[in-house]
Amino acid sequence: MKLVTYLHDGKEAVGVLREDGAAVRPLPFPDMNALIEAPRSQLLSAVKDADASLPLSAVTLLAPIPRPRQDVICLGINYKAHAEEAERYSSEAFKKERPIPIYFSKRVTEAVGPEGFIESHPGLVERLDYEAELAVIIGKTAKNVKAADAADYIFGYTVLNDVSARLLQTTHKQWYFGKGLDGFTPIGPCITTADEIAFPPALRISSRVNGEPRQDSTTDLLITSIADIIEELSSGMTLLPGTIIATGTPAGVGMGFDPPKFLKPGDVVECAVEGIGTLRNTVR
């Protein structure tokens, strides 16, 4: 099933998309985090009993989890081709000496929804960039999880655009400020539950800017797999339900072109993952 958070008559609510994608059926949970924490049987019962529906044209889709409880956990340089383009852009900032994961967190006061705006932050940000990513949503408390059991802890998947201010990112030598500005975390359009996608996911992932194809890859090319990510992170920290893990971006980001193709106000960025949908945002 595909689960969404939406705005209708000024009120935020959660629901399940009808199979044809043309309407949303409201669900009796206060927000997406509460839905994720609910017993599976309760969710299935609520979906079964949800007979009313609202046309998609009558609602505004928000990020599936508009206000994450904690920072988003991100993987850096997790596709080989992206590692190569990043090192070409700045070997000092992006060269990986050892084949170990790069983790960083992304501060999210409020995630940007599909059709929402990416803030350009004039006067602060130069070299604004995009990164289409598959994001994993943890479904239950995960601590000391083995890779073989990791799939049992995944609630579902969504699309995330890891918007990046490249000059801030490389100047500060660590990525928190350059990745965590307001309006830098579009997520959506929905969460596709894990039962809909074979594990490990092998899904086409792509991006377009103003209709021009930029990224095109598949999520089975991750250097560090989703199972290994969950095992390693949960060995030292507790992953709570609703935790969002962005698994990295493939080649084709703006800094990877010669000359680079950075974003500017008015640009429309589309990030898509097969089986989930397209996240479409405009820079302002």
Secondary structure per residue as TSV (DSSP state, phi and psi in degrees):
chain	resnum	aa	ss	phi	psi
A	1	M	-	360.0	157.3
A	2	K	E	-113.5	119.2
A	3	L	E	-106.4	141.2
A	4	V	E	-135.8	157.3
A	5	T	E	-110.8	135.7
A	6	Y	E	-143.5	164.4
A	7	L	E	-113.1	128.0
A	8	H	E	-143.9	125.0
A	9	D	T	54.1	38.2
A	10	G	T	78.1	4.4
A	11	K	E	-116.5	138.7
A	12	E	E	-86.7	136.4
A	13	A	E	-149.7	169.3
A	14	V	E	-119.2	154.8
A	15	G	E	-163.0	179.6
A	16	V	E	-116.4	135.0
A	17	L	E	-69.9	136.8
A	18	R	-	-63.5	154.4
A	19	E	T	-57.1	-32.3
A	20	D	T	-82.4	-2.8
A	21	G	S	73.8	6.5
A	22	A	S	-94.4	-8.5
A	23	A	E	-151.0	161.7
A	24	V	E	-120.4	136.9
A	25	R	E	-103.5	118.8
A	26	P	E	-61.4	145.5
A	27	L	E	-121.4	147.8
A	28	P	S	-85.6	56.7
A	29	F	-	-125.2	143.7
A	30	P	S	-66.4	-31.1
A	31	D	S	-162.8	176.4
A	32	M	H	-67.4	-34.9
A	33	N	H	-62.0	-41.2
A	34	A	H	-65.2	-39.2
A	35	L	H	-61.9	-45.6
A	36	I	H	-61.8	-37.8
A	37	E	H	-78.1	-17.2
A	38	A	S	-66.5	149.7
A	39	P	-	-56.8	145.4
A	40	R	H	-55.4	-40.6
A	41	S	H	-62.6	-35.8
A	42	Q	H	-68.1	-40.8
A	43	L	H	-64.1	-46.5
A	44	L	H	-62.4	-39.1
A	45	S	H	-64.8	-41.8
A	46	A	H	-64.0	-41.1
A	47	V	H	-64.3	-42.0
A	48	K	H	-62.2	-38.2
A	49	D	H	-86.2	-5.2
A	50	A	-	-80.7	89.6
A	51	D	-	-94.8	-23.4
A	52	A	-	-76.9	155.2
A	53	S	-	-149.2	153.0
A	54	L	E	-118.1	132.6
A	55	P	E	-58.3	140.6
A	56	L	G	-59.0	-29.1
A	57	S	G	-68.5	-14.8
A	58	A	G	-95.1	-3.0
A	59	V	S	-125.5	163.3
A	60	T	E	-112.0	117.4
A	61	L	E	-72.8	133.5
A	62	L	E	-104.7	176.1
A	63	A	-	-57.9	140.8
A	64	P	S	-55.2	-38.7
A	65	I	S	-119.9	89.9
A	66	P	S	-62.8	-36.0
A	67	R	S	-129.1	85.0
A	68	P	-	-55.9	144.5
A	69	R	S	-67.4	-28.2
A	70	Q	S	-136.5	169.1
A	71	D	-	-57.6	149.3
A	72	V	E	-71.5	135.8
A	73	I	E	-91.2	131.0
A	74	C	E	-124.4	150.9
A	75	L	E	-104.7	130.2
A	76	G	E	-102.4	146.3
A	77	I	S	51.5	58.8
A	78	N	-	-113.5	11.5
A	79	Y	B	-127.1	136.1
A	80	K	H	-57.9	-45.8
A	81	A	H	-65.9	-33.7
A	82	H	H	-70.6	-36.5
A	83	A	H	-58.2	-40.3
A	84	E	H	-69.2	-42.1
A	85	E	H	-70.7	-34.4
A	86	A	H	-66.4	-39.8
A	87	E	H	-68.3	-34.3
A	88	R	H	-64.0	-37.7
A	89	Y	H	-68.9	-44.7
A	90	S	-	-157.1	97.1
A	91	S	H	-64.7	-33.3
A	92	E	H	-63.6	-39.4
A	93	A	H	-85.1	-30.7
A	94	F	H	-119.9	-5.6
A	95	K	-	-66.8	130.4
A	96	K	-	-99.3	120.8
A	97	E	S	-83.4	-29.1
A	98	R	S	-130.2	149.2
A	99	P	S	-80.0	58.6
A	100	I	-	-119.5	153.6
A	101	P	-	-64.7	147.6
A	102	I	E	-104.3	115.7
A	103	Y	E	-107.4	141.9
A	104	F	E	-150.3	165.3
A	105	S	E	-112.7	154.3
A	106	K	E	-122.3	115.2
A	107	R	-	-72.2	130.8
A	108	V	-	-134.4	101.2
A	109	T	S	-70.6	-48.0
A	110	E	S	-149.1	124.7
A	111	A	-	-71.6	147.8
A	112	V	B	-83.6	135.3
A	113	G	-	-88.5	174.3
A	114	P	T	-60.3	136.2
A	115	E	T	75.5	3.2
A	116	G	-	-81.0	-175.7
A	117	F	E	-108.5	139.8
A	118	I	E	-91.4	123.0
A	119	E	-	-79.0	131.7
A	120	S	-	-89.1	-15.3
A	121	H	-	49.7	63.2
A	122	P	T	-56.3	139.0
A	123	G	T	88.9	-17.8
A	124	L	T	-113.4	-42.3
A	125	V	-	-105.6	129.9
A	126	E	-	-121.7	154.2
A	127	R	S	61.3	58.3
A	128	L	E	-76.5	131.9
A	129	D	E	-133.3	166.4
A	130	Y	-	-121.2	157.6
A	131	E	-	-152.4	107.9
A	132	A	E	-74.7	131.1
A	133	E	E	-141.9	147.5
A	134	L	E	-84.0	126.6
A	135	A	E	-111.0	137.5
A	136	V	E	-99.4	135.5
A	137	I	E	-109.0	119.3
A	138	I	E	-74.0	137.6
A	139	G	-	-103.9	-19.4
A	140	K	S	-150.6	160.6
A	141	T	-	-54.5	124.9
A	142	A	B	-117.2	119.1
A	143	K	S	-143.5	126.0
A	144	N	S	55.6	47.9
A	145	V	-	-85.5	134.4
A	146	K	-	-83.3	149.7
A	147	A	G	-55.6	-36.4
A	148	A	G	-64.7	-21.7
A	149	D	G	-105.3	1.1
A	150	A	G	-59.5	-37.6
A	151	A	G	-59.7	-29.2
A	152	D	G	-67.5	-16.4
A	153	Y	G	-101.4	1.5
A	154	I	E	-95.5	122.4
A	155	F	E	-79.4	-43.0
A	156	G	E	-179.4	-166.8
A	157	Y	E	-136.9	151.9
A	158	T	E	-144.9	179.7
A	159	V	E	-104.0	137.1
A	160	L	E	-133.2	135.6
A	161	N	E	-102.9	108.6
A	162	D	-	-82.3	76.1
A	163	V	-	-60.7	138.1
A	164	S	E	-137.6	136.7
A	165	A	E	-95.6	99.0
A	166	R	H	-62.5	-38.0
A	167	L	H	-68.1	-43.3
A	168	L	H	-62.9	-42.4
A	169	Q	H	-59.6	-46.2
A	170	T	H	-81.3	-31.3
A	171	T	H	-66.4	-40.0
A	172	H	S	-81.6	-8.4
A	173	K	S	70.1	-11.8
A	174	Q	S	-134.2	164.1
A	175	W	S	-104.3	0.9
A	176	Y	H	-62.0	-49.0
A	177	F	H	-68.6	-45.1
A	178	G	H	-70.7	-12.8
A	179	K	H	-111.1	-15.2
A	180	G	-	-110.6	18.6
A	181	L	S	-70.5	158.3
A	182	D	T	-55.9	137.6
A	183	G	T	79.1	12.7
A	184	F	-	-101.4	9.8
A	185	T	-	-134.1	72.0
A	186	P	B	-67.9	136.3
A	187	I	E	-138.6	141.7
A	188	G	E	143.0	-164.4
A	189	P	E	-80.0	-10.8
A	190	C	E	-152.8	175.1
A	191	I	E	-106.3	119.9
A	192	T	E	-89.4	123.1
A	193	T	E	-66.7	152.4
A	194	A	G	-61.8	-27.1
A	195	D	G	-68.2	-13.2
A	196	E	G	-89.3	-10.8
A	197	I	S	-129.3	126.3
A	198	A	-	-62.7	145.8
A	199	F	S	-109.5	135.8
A	200	P	S	-75.3	149.3
A	201	P	-	-63.1	133.4
A	202	A	-	-125.4	79.4
A	203	L	-	-118.1	144.4
A	204	R	E	-69.4	134.3
A	205	I	E	-126.3	134.9
A	206	S	E	-152.7	166.0
A	207	S	E	-146.1	155.9
A	208	R	E	-138.9	146.0
A	209	V	E	-124.3	120.0
A	210	N	T	51.9	36.8
A	211	G	T	85.7	-9.4
A	212	E	E	-85.6	123.6
A	213	P	E	-61.1	134.6
A	214	R	E	-122.1	-58.9
A	215	Q	E	-109.7	145.3
A	216	D	E	-160.6	108.1
A	217	S	E	-154.8	-166.7
A	218	T	E	-134.8	148.7
A	219	T	G	-76.7	-3.0
A	220	D	G	-84.8	4.0
A	221	L	G	-97.9	13.1
A	222	L	B	-60.1	138.1
A	223	I	S	-69.8	-49.3
A	224	T	S	-103.7	119.4
A	225	S	-	-71.0	162.8
A	226	I	H	-60.7	-41.1
A	227	A	H	-61.8	-43.2
A	228	D	H	-69.0	-35.0
A	229	I	H	-60.6	-48.4
A	230	I	H	-65.5	-39.8
A	231	E	H	-62.9	-47.2
A	232	E	H	-67.5	-47.4
A	233	L	H	-63.3	-43.6
A	234	S	H	-73.6	-10.9
A	235	S	T	-71.9	-19.5
A	236	G	T	-130.3	-8.6
A	237	M	S	-142.9	152.6
A	238	T	-	-88.6	123.3
A	239	L	B	-94.2	114.2
A	240	L	-	-84.5	158.2
A	241	P	T	-55.4	136.9
A	242	G	T	91.7	-6.6
A	243	T	-	-58.9	134.8
A	244	I	E	-108.4	126.0
A	245	I	E	-118.8	114.7
A	246	A	E	-89.2	123.2
A	247	T	-	-89.4	2.3
A	248	G	-	111.8	165.9
A	249	T	-	-120.9	146.9
A	250	P	-	-82.0	178.0
A	251	A	S	-63.7	155.4
A	252	G	-	114.4	9.9
A	253	V	-	-73.1	166.7
A	254	G	G	-57.8	-38.8
A	255	M	G	-71.3	-12.7
A	256	G	G	-81.6	-9.9
A	257	F	S	-89.6	160.0
A	258	D	S	-126.0	103.2
A	259	P	S	-75.4	163.9
A	260	P	-	-58.8	151.8
A	261	K	-	-116.9	78.7
A	262	F	-	-82.2	161.8
A	263	L	B	-81.5	154.3
A	264	K	-	-140.0	159.8
A	265	P	T	-52.5	136.5
A	266	G	T	98.1	-19.4
A	267	D	-	-66.9	143.9
A	268	V	E	-111.2	121.8
A	269	V	E	-109.9	127.6
A	270	E	E	-118.3	122.3
A	271	C	E	-115.8	129.1
A	272	A	E	-133.1	143.8
A	273	V	E	-131.7	129.5
A	274	E	T	-53.6	134.8
A	275	G	T	84.7	-6.8
A	276	I	T	-118.0	-58.4
A	277	G	E	143.0	-165.3
A	278	T	E	-119.3	132.7
A	279	L	E	-102.0	117.2
A	280	R	E	-120.7	120.3
A	281	N	E	-136.8	148.4
A	282	T	E	-110.6	136.8
A	283	V	E	-79.9	134.9
A	284	R	-	-135.8	360.0
